[in-house]
């Protein structure tokens, strides 16, 4: 799920320039400190919007964790094959 889809879902319930600006601050956060700061802004605006984003973030994190794990396993297999040489 991309950020635009999350924003589209959020926008159905929480409209306005303020939510849009704060949402994109969260999405563009480049480190954990900024992310938490901007999520706090969402929470201060509307607790339900914050809960909505938290749930979406957890769902996305779970998806990416699975994909990341598979990528790591694939890289390990490639490395092992290159070390073993042709069979």
Secondary structure, DSSP 8 states (H G I E B T S, - for coil): --HHHHHHHHHHHS-SHHHHHHHHHHHT--SHHHHHHHHHHHHHH-HHHHHHHHHHHHHHHHHHHHHHHHHHHHHHHHHHHHHH---
